[in-house]
Amino acid sequence: MDNLYKKELTEEEFKKFRDYIYKKSGINYTINKKIILQNRIRRRLRDLGLNSYLEYFNLIKNKPIDSPEMIKFFDEVTTNETSFFRHERQFVALKSMIIPELLEIKRNKDLNVWSAAASMGKEAYTISMVLKETVGLHNYKMKILGTDLNNKVLNMAKLGEYDIKDGKDIPREYEKYVIRDKENGILKIKEDLKKMIEFKRFNLKESYSFFPKMDVIFCRNVFIYFEKKTQKEMVDKFYDRLIPGGFFILGHSETLNGVSDKFIYRKFNGENLMIYQKPLK
Ligand SMILES: C[S@@+](CC[C@H](N)C(=O)[O-])C[C@H]1O[C@@H](n2cnc3c(N)ncnc32)[C@H](O)[C@@H]1O
């Protein structure tokens, strides 16, 4: 690596990038993440052959979020860890509590679920497997929307092909929805699941009003990157997108305590699974 790229991001440069990322996406880079951010920006400098962090900052600072360089920038600065059946108990609750309750209260035969920080699509495909097993038996039109700010992971999601090792978390009863290509080490999602899902780039800082009303929203393991103020703004928008009686699901280390008191907290068999419900009336 060229010496230039060994240069540290100064406090002042860090602040410029941090404020900018926060303003555009809500992601809050705290000072202890300075080195992580520095290494991520360096990759863009290297690809573009630029000489300084400031030069790169000036290049992006007035660009719209959907411009080619901004897409690449946010592909670098987001963290995308995910897995199939992550926090598996939430999917047991989806199957045994949420879906049966929704089938009781729904007046139409459409079911819309949103994976609002979809990353590589493993969450959306997990949801589709559970819906197939449950709602699929009742002749519903099921649609899953998977959105994320990171374009690179969305392309992986659309392809629906993963390292075969990633399939270790898929319970045996759902094995029929995937193909294990052992020779090439690839796990492929079957076409009928892929057809249920639309993946698209979307920034949670924007307005959600053009999305259809949702029955369930998964917003897991992304609130940890946002401040309370940002979480509050987003939760109000999620609330508005849910049908009365619809469910909102967070990651297991996240909470609506101190963020919103509009939802009812729902336990499943006495378990705390960070499942919230919009009141029916
Ligand atoms: C750690 S992953 C969580 C993936 C999945 N929900 C799960 O729990 O396994 C967080 C995702 O949130 C996305 N993200 C971060 N800020 C975002 C924003 N402002 N709008 C949309 N997606 C965002 C990141 O790109 C990343 O893919």
The ligand as an SDF file (V2000), in Angstrom:
LIG
                    3D

 27 29  0  0  0  0  0  0  0  0999 V2000
  -26.2640   -5.4000   10.6710 C   0  0  0  0  0  0  0  0  0  0  0  0
  -27.2490   -5.3610    9.2290 S   0  0  0  0  0  0  0  0  0  0  0  0
  -28.7490   -6.1530    9.7800 C   0  0  0  0  0  0  0  0  0  0  0  0
  -29.3090   -7.1090    8.7390 C   0  0  0  0  0  0  0  0  0  0  0  0
  -30.5630   -7.8680    9.1560 C   0  0  0  0  0  0  0  0  0  0  0  0
  -31.6550   -6.9770    9.4640 N   0  0  0  0  0  0  0  0  0  0  0  0
  -30.2830   -8.7780   10.3280 C   0  0  0  0  0  0  0  0  0  0  0  0
  -30.7120   -8.4870   11.4320 O   0  0  0  0  0  0  0  0  0  0  0  0
  -29.6150   -9.8050   10.1410 O   0  0  0  0  0  0  0  0  0  0  0  0
  -27.7390   -3.6280    9.1650 C   0  0  0  0  0  0  0  0  0  0  0  0
  -28.1340   -3.1640    7.7600 C   0  0  0  0  0  0  0  0  0  0  0  0
  -28.7350   -1.8570    7.8540 O   0  0  0  0  0  0  0  0  0  0  0  0
  -28.3810   -1.1370    6.6970 C   0  0  0  0  0  0  0  0  0  0  0  0
  -28.5510    0.3140    6.9260 N   0  0  0  0  0  0  0  0  0  0  0  0
  -27.8310    1.1250    7.7360 C   0  0  0  0  0  0  0  0  0  0  0  0
  -28.2940    2.3890    7.6870 N   0  0  0  0  0  0  0  0  0  0  0  0
  -29.3370    2.3930    6.8210 C   0  0  0  0  0  0  0  0  0  0  0  0
  -30.2220    3.3920    6.3510 C   0  0  0  0  0  0  0  0  0  0  0  0
  -30.1380    4.6760    6.7310 N   0  0  0  0  0  0  0  0  0  0  0  0
  -31.1840    3.0190    5.4700 N   0  0  0  0  0  0  0  0  0  0  0  0
  -31.2960    1.7260    5.0630 C   0  0  0  0  0  0  0  0  0  0  0  0
  -30.4830    0.7350    5.4740 N   0  0  0  0  0  0  0  0  0  0  0  0
  -29.5110    1.0580    6.3400 C   0  0  0  0  0  0  0  0  0  0  0  0
  -26.9320   -1.5500    6.4340 C   0  0  0  0  0  0  0  0  0  0  0  0
  -26.5470   -1.3280    5.0990 O   0  0  0  0  0  0  0  0  0  0  0  0
  -26.9500   -3.0240    6.8200 C   0  0  0  0  0  0  0  0  0  0  0  0
  -27.1090   -3.8680    5.7070 O   0  0  0  0  0  0  0  0  0  0  0  0
  1  2  1  0
  2  3  1  0
  2 10  1  0
  3  4  1  0
  4  5  1  0
  5  6  1  0
  5  7  1  0
  7  8  2  0
  7  9  1  0
 10 11  1  0
 11 12  1  0
 11 26  1  0
 12 13  1  0
 13 14  1  0
 13 24  1  0
 14 15  1  0
 14 23  1  0
 15 16  2  0
 16 17  1  0
 17 18  1  0
 17 23  2  0
 18 19  1  0
 18 20  2  0
 20 21  1  0
 21 22  2  0
 22 23  1  0
 24 25  1  0
 24 26  1  0
 26 27  1  0
M  CHG  2   2   1   9  -1
M  END
$$$$
